[in-house]
Amino acid sequence: MNTSDIFLNIALSQIPRILGFLNNDSSSKTYGCFDRCYWHYKTIDFPNSRFQEASLSLALAYSINTSENRFYNSALIRKWSLAGVNYWGRSRHKDGSTDENYPFERHFCSTAFSLFAVTQTLLLLEEGAEFNLGNTGKFLIRYNNCDVANQMACAASALNNLYLLTGEDKYLAGSERKLKLLLDMQREEGYFMEYGG
């Protein structure tokens, strides 16, 4: 067994746990939500969009063809992955942004990371979105967080994925601008700053 198989098996062993966070009741208004504290326990009054990144985990489990992967090509895993994507699409603000820590936050980080996961899921599953991704792309093009390199890198990747899905050059241009800002953040020694450290 090679090293990549070890890591793959560890990742696949977590899929049942991830599924435990999902509201898989298709008759529910929160069908596809992975934030169990919101849809099940009701201990918070808004969904944290970062939980929807679990859709990408399911899409990867669906897509990886190995004898060890019991989730490969599972119609149910694919369905639940897309349910997560569609819930994310319904739970965004009108400007395309998402919340992470508090309601109406319109957080750059959660928007960048969740858009990357959603677009990567759609690319992996060779699906189009059932909703308009454009307002989220515009939100990311409009804002930056040059204090945090990983957020800028993710925003660049998300916008590039949006370009691959739509063919719209404005997303490619936005991705390239984010990448330039990211490279400008790199220090001479090779590292990137995050919150000044």
C-alpha positions in Angstrom: 0.0 0.0 0.0 1.5 3.4 -1.0 1.2 6.6 1.0 -1.5 8.1 -1.1 -3.7 5.0 -0.4 -3.2 5.5 3.4 -4.4 9.1 3.2 -7.2 8.2 0.9 -8.4 5.5 3.2 -8.3 7.9 6.2 -10.3 10.4 4.2 -12.9 7.8 3.0 -13.3 6.6 6.6 -14.7 10.1 7.4 -17.5 10.1 4.8 -20.0 8.4 7.1 -19.3 11.1 9.8 -19.7 13.8 7.2 -23.0 12.3 6.1 -24.1 12.6 9.8 -24.0 16.4 9.5 -26.2 16.4 6.4 -30.0 17.1 6.4 -30.9 14.4 3.8 -34.7 14.9 4.2 -35.6 16.1 0.7 -39.0 17.4 2.0 -37.2 19.8 4.4 -36.5 23.5 3.8 -33.0 22.9 4.9 -32.4 19.8 2.7 -28.7 19.8 1.8 -27.5 21.8 4.8 -24.4 20.3 6.5 -24.6 22.7 9.6 -26.2 20.3 12.1 -26.2 23.0 14.8 -28.5 25.0 12.5 -30.9 22.5 10.9 -31.1 19.9 13.7 -30.1 21.2 17.1 -31.3 24.7 16.4 -28.6 26.2 18.6 -27.8 28.9 16.0 -30.2 30.9 13.9 -28.2 31.0 10.6 -26.2 28.4 8.7 -22.4 28.6 8.6 -21.6 28.4 4.9 -18.2 26.7 5.5 -20.1 23.5 6.4 -21.3 23.3 2.8 -17.7 22.6 1.7 -18.5 19.0 2.7 -20.2 18.8 -0.7 -16.7 18.6 -2.2 -15.7 15.8 0.1 -18.8 13.8 -1.2 -18.0 14.7 -4.8 -14.4 13.4 -4.4 -15.7 10.2 -2.7 -18.0 9.8 -5.7 -15.3 10.4 -8.2 -12.3 8.4 -7.0 -12.2 4.9 -8.6 -10.4 2.5 -6.3 -11.3 -0.9 -4.9 -11.2 0.6 -1.4 -13.8 3.3 -2.2 -17.3 2.0 -1.5 -18.7 5.4 -2.3 -17.4 5.5 -5.9 -20.1 6.1 -8.5 -22.8 6.0 -5.8 -25.9 7.8 -7.1 -26.9 8.7 -3.5 -23.5 10.3 -2.7 -23.8 12.3 -5.9 -27.3 13.4 -5.1 -26.4 14.5 -1.6 -23.3 16.3 -2.8 -25.4 18.4 -5.2 -28.0 18.9 -2.5 -25.3 20.6 -0.5 -24.3 22.7 -3.4 -27.9 23.8 -4.0 -28.5 24.6 -0.3 -25.4 26.8 -0.4 -26.9 28.5 -3.5 -30.2 29.2 -1.7 -28.6 30.4 1.6 -26.3 33.2 0.2 -27.1 36.9 0.5 -28.4 38.8 -2.6 -24.9 40.1 -3.2 -23.6 36.5 -3.3 -21.7 36.6 -0.1 -22.0 34.1 2.8 -21.9 34.1 6.6 -19.6 32.2 8.8 -19.4 33.5 12.4 -22.5 35.7 12.7 -25.6 36.6 10.7 -25.3 39.2 7.8 -21.5 39.0 8.1 -20.9 38.8 4.4 -17.5 37.2 5.0 -14.8 37.3 2.3 -13.2 34.1 3.7 -16.3 32.0 3.9 -17.5 33.2 0.5 -14.1 32.4 -1.1 -13.7 28.9 0.4 -17.3 27.8 0.0 -17.4 29.1 -3.6 -14.2 27.1 -4.4 -15.8 24.0 -2.9 -19.1 24.5 -4.8 -17.4 25.2 -8.1 -14.9 22.3 -7.7 -17.8 20.0 -6.9 -19.7 21.1 -10.1 -16.6 20.6 -12.2 -15.9 17.1 -10.7 -19.5 16.0 -11.2 -19.7 17.7 -14.6 -22.8 19.6 -13.6 -24.0 23.2 -14.0 -25.4 25.1 -11.1 -29.2 25.3 -10.6 -28.7 28.9 -9.5 -26.7 32.0 -10.6 -23.2 32.0 -9.4 -22.5 35.4 -10.9 -23.3 37.5 -7.9 -20.8 35.5 -5.7 -18.2 35.9 -8.4 -18.8 39.7 -8.5 -18.5 39.8 -4.7 -15.1 38.1 -4.8 -13.9 40.3 -7.6 -15.0 43.5 -5.7 -13.2 42.6 -2.4 -9.8 41.5 -1.2 -8.2 40.4 2.1 -4.5 41.1 1.6 -3.9 40.3 5.3 -4.4 36.6 4.7 -2.7 34.8 1.8 -4.7 31.6 1.9 -8.0 33.5 1.5 -6.6 35.3 -1.6 -5.3 32.1 -3.0 -8.7 30.5 -2.5 -10.5 33.4 -4.1 -8.2 33.2 -7.1 -9.0 29.5 -7.4 -12.7 30.0 -7.0 -12.8 32.7 -9.7 -10.8 30.5 -12.0 -13.3 27.6 -11.5 -16.1 30.1 -12.2 -14.4 30.9 -15.4 -14.2 27.2 -16.3 -17.9 26.7 -15.6 -19.2 29.9 -17.4 -16.5 30.8 -19.9 -16.9 34.4 -18.8 -13.6 36.3 -19.1 -14.3 38.6 -16.2 -13.9 35.7 -13.8 -10.5 34.8 -15.3 -9.4 38.4 -15.2 -10.5 38.6 -11.5 -8.6 35.4 -10.7 -5.5 36.8 -12.3 -5.8 40.0 -10.3 -6.1 38.1 -7.1 -3.1 35.9 -8.1 -1.0 39.0 -8.7 -2.0 40.5 -5.3 -1.2 37.1 -3.7 2.3 37.0 -5.3 2.9 40.6 -4.2 2.2 39.4 -0.7 5.0 36.8 -0.8 8.2 37.7 1.1 11.7 37.5 -0.3 12.4 34.3 1.7 9.4 32.6 0.1 6.7 32.7 2.8 3.4 34.5 2.8 2.1 36.7 5.6 -1.0 36.0 7.5 -2.4 38.6 9.9 1.1 40.2 10.2 3.0 37.0 11.1 
